[in-house]
Amino acid sequence: MFEGYKVLFIEDDPPVRASLAQTLELEGLEVQACGSAEEALASIQPGAQLVVVTDVRLPGMDGLAVLDHVMATDAGIPVVLITGHGDIAMAVRAMRSGAYDFIEKPFAPERFVETVRRALDKRVLRVAVDELRAQLQRRSGIEAVLLGKSAAIEQVRAQILNLADTSADVMILGETGTGKELVARCLHDQSHRRDRHFVAINCGGLPEALFESELFGHEPGAFTSAAKRRIGKIEHANGGTLLLDEIETMPITLQIKLLRVLQERRLERLGSNDELPINVRFIAATKADLRALSEAQKFRGDLYYRLNVATLELPPLRERREDIPLLFEHFVTQACARYERPAPELTPQRLRELMAHDWPGNVREIRNAADRFVLAIGSGEGVSAAEAGAGLPSLAQHMDLVEKALIEQALRRAGGKVPVAMEMLGIAKKTLYDKLHRHAIDLEKFR
C-alpha cells in the first residue's frame, strides 16, 4: 500500500532511533533514520513521497524548526512530532503551524505505528489528488492558456509539461511579446509549486541602487534609509517560482551574487551575516543572445552556463501563422467583453492582412490589433496595406495559409456542419471536401 513511500525519522538518541526504526520496518514500512535535522533536510523536497517523524528536542535545528521547513517546502507532507516533556501548549502551537499529530513519551509501539500509518495514508491521498489535478490541468488547462494548434506551439506546451514538475531552473528565449512571462506562469501552474508564490521581477525596470535590496532583502540599518527589515523577492518566492525577466539588464555585480544563490540555494539579506536556505525555482527570460553578450564581457559567462540547462525557445508569431486567426478571435472575444461591444465581422480581406503581417510585436501586438478592431479605430500601425505580404516565403504558401484559415473559421462558426460552411464560403460540397483533405483539416475538431 505504501510502496515508494518512506518514513523520514529524526531522533538524536541512537538506541531510541534504532529501536523505533526497527518497529516501523517490522511493519513493512521503509524508514530513513537520521541523527539530526540537518542530515534530513536534503530529503525534504516538494512532492516527496514521505512523512516526517521527528523528536522536538534535537541538537542544532529542533523539531519545530523542521516543521517550519517542511511547511515552507511542501505543506502537504505530514509531520509527526515526538515530545517527552508534556508541553501541551507547545503541541497546540505545533498543530496550528501545520503539524499532523504529536506523540508524548512514553508511548506504546502500537500507537506509534498507527499514527505513522495514518500520516502515510494522508500523504498517499494528497499525492494521488495532486497527480489527478495535474492530469486534468494538462488536458485542458495549458491548452486554454497557450493558444494555438501549430506544431511550434504544441512543442512548447510539450516542453513545459516535461519540465514543469522537475526542479530544473529554466531559461526562456523569445522576442518581445512572444509570451515569456505567460510561459513562466504555465511552468509554475503545472508544477507542484502551484500553491506557493509566483514572483516576477523585471530586471530592466529597477534602478541599480535598489536592485540588490529588492532581490535579496535587507535588515534594519543595512543602509541609511533601511528603517526596518525587508523581505526580498527571492525569499518571498521561497517554495515557489521566481521569474527574472530581461535578465540581460542585470548589473554585473549582482550577477555574481545571483550565481552564488543559484549554486548554494542560500541567501543573505543585506546587513545580515545569517544565511537562509531557499527552495526556489529560478526562471530567466531574455530576448538577447546571452552567449554573445558573455563573449563580449557584457554578461557573466559562468551565470549564462549555470542558467543554460533547460531552455525553452518561443517561436515568433510569423513562424506560426496558422495560429493567427485563433489568437485574433480569442482577443476579439476578450475585447468585446471588456468594452461591452458586439463582435465585428472578420472579413476575408482583413484576415488576409492579418496573415500577411510580420507581427514584430508578436502576441502583444495582435492583442492590441484586436482591441482596435473591436473599437473600430482602424487597423493601426501593425497591418497596413503596404506591409501586407511582407515576410512570407512565397505567394502560394501565403494563399494556402489564408485558405485554410478561412475554411477553419467557417467550420468553427458553423459548428462543424458542412452544408452551413459551404454556404458561408460559397463553394460546392466536393470542392470543400477536396480542400479539407488537402489542408488535413479534421471536421471532428469543430463539432
Secondary structure, DSSP 8 states (H G I E B T S, - for coil): --TT-EEEEE-S-HHHHHHHHHHHHHTT-EEEEESSHHHHGGG--TT-SEEEEEES--SSS-HHHHHHHHHHH-TTS-EEEEESS--HHHHHHHHHTT--EEEESS--HHHHHHHHHHHHHHHHHHHHHHHHHHHHIIIIIHHHHS---SHHHHHHHHHHHHHHTS---EEEE--TTS-HHHHHHHHHHTSTTTTS-EEEEEGGGS-HHHHHHHHH-B-TTSSTT--S-B--HHHHTTTSEEEEETGGGS-HHHHHHHHHHHHHSEE--BT----EE---EEEEEESS-HHHHHHTTSS-HHHHHHHTTEEEE---GGG-GGGHHHHHHHHHHHHHHHHT-------HHHHHHHHH---TTHHHHHHHHHHHHHHTS---GGG-TTTTTTT-S-HHHHHHHHHHHHHHHHHHHTTT-HHHHHHHHT--HHHHHHHHHHTT--GGGG-
